[in-house]
């Protein structure tokens, strides 16, 4: 199985010394993945203990984040490292991350300056011809899992310290926003997998001070391949714990799994289709299955409108169902990438039903 050290010369994990529980969680997680080799734990800087200068306006947590990433880059430059992978201690990997990583790195172009294993696209990525699992990135936020090649290190280090850029954004400008500016300009080549390998685990954020649920921010194009779970109205919100694996919207009525927006969406098929697309994108972001519960939305109507499939709810089965459906989506991603972006592979179009993520 592929490991991180197969592709990255140095692997650094940023961790605040007063957050030992994060280090313990991630140590176990990396061991489960077989990713625990050649890891360097790097002491993160605290913006509370090292306050920012007067021109900084994005808060102490974001200042500590900038200092910490700049430190890793500076040390990699000073040591002449070929490339470095920087992980934050709230990173989480897909269950089959080793296979996904191997498939992606096999296709990653040789000119890469930065690789994101996880992030959030703020501008739509574009396909890379002949590399169905690789996307060229044009503006990526988040800093929980990215690698930098030496061809981009010095320029990146200079860029993230360019104070005037931060000063021009009085509402707050973080290091990932600054990196996004470089992506948009094309300062170096940036790539990522068409389905993220790494996400951010549910944690209290050092930057925002808020509790964030586990997020992946996958490209929304894949959401239409997720099946909806149809919930009979009579079951209310008594789902025997299955609600942990389902997303029915962010504005549920009390004691139900009905989203408030469905009262209007149910009026017409067009409105319902639009709601379904939004709910599916939200569900994919947090890797749950989208769900519908409403007295005017029967299973036959839902099947007619949603072409990604519909599964009737069965009590205490959703954990297994969600795991299987998401695994199926991950293992089909090469095939889907070629079809979605119409990318020729080896001189021809991808063949339906062909093996995927099978690498030498």
HELIX and SHEET records of a PDB file:
HELIX    1   1 UNK A    4  UNK A    6  5                                   3    
HELIX    2   2 UNK A   20  UNK A   33  1                                  14    
HELIX    3   3 UNK A   60  UNK A   79  1                                  20    
HELIX    4   4 UNK A   97  UNK A  107  1                                  11    
HELIX    5   5 UNK A  150  UNK A  160  1                                  11    
HELIX    6   6 UNK A  163  UNK A  167  1                                   5    
HELIX    7   7 UNK A  175  UNK A  185  1                                  11    
HELIX    8   8 UNK A  220  UNK A  225  5                                   6    
HELIX    9   9 UNK A  233  UNK A  235  5                                   3    
HELIX   10  10 UNK A  242  UNK A  245  5                                   4    
HELIX   11  11 UNK A  262  UNK A  265  1                                   4    
HELIX   12  12 UNK A  269  UNK A  285  1                                  17    
HELIX   13  13 UNK A  299  UNK A  305  1                                   7    
HELIX   14  14 UNK A  318  UNK A  331  1                                  14    
HELIX   15  15 UNK A  333  UNK A  341  1                                   9    
SHEET    1   A 8 UNK A  39  UNK A  43  0                                        
SHEET    2   A 8 UNK A  10  UNK A  15  1                                        
SHEET    3   A 8 UNK A  83  UNK A  88  1                                        
SHEET    4   A 8 UNK A 145  UNK A 149 -1                                        
SHEET    5   A 8 UNK A 114  UNK A 116 -1                                        
SHEET    6   A 8 UNK A 190  UNK A 193  1                                        
SHEET    7   A 8 UNK A 131  UNK A 136 -1                                        
SHEET    8   A 8 UNK A 126  UNK A 128 -1                                        
SHEET    1   B 2 UNK A  91  UNK A  93  0                                        
SHEET    2   B 2 UNK A 198  UNK A 200 -1                                        
SHEET    1   C 2 UNK A 120  UNK A 121  0                                        
SHEET    2   C 2 UNK A 140  UNK A 141 -1                                        
SHEET    1   D 2 UNK A 203  UNK A 204  0                                        
SHEET    2   D 2 UNK A 211  UNK A 212 -1                                        
SHEET    1   E 4 UNK A 246  UNK A 247  0                                        
SHEET    2   E 4 UNK A 289  UNK A 292  1                                        
SHEET    3   E 4 UNK A 228  UNK A 230  1                                        
SHEET    4   E 4 UNK A 310  UNK A 312  1                                        
END                                                                             
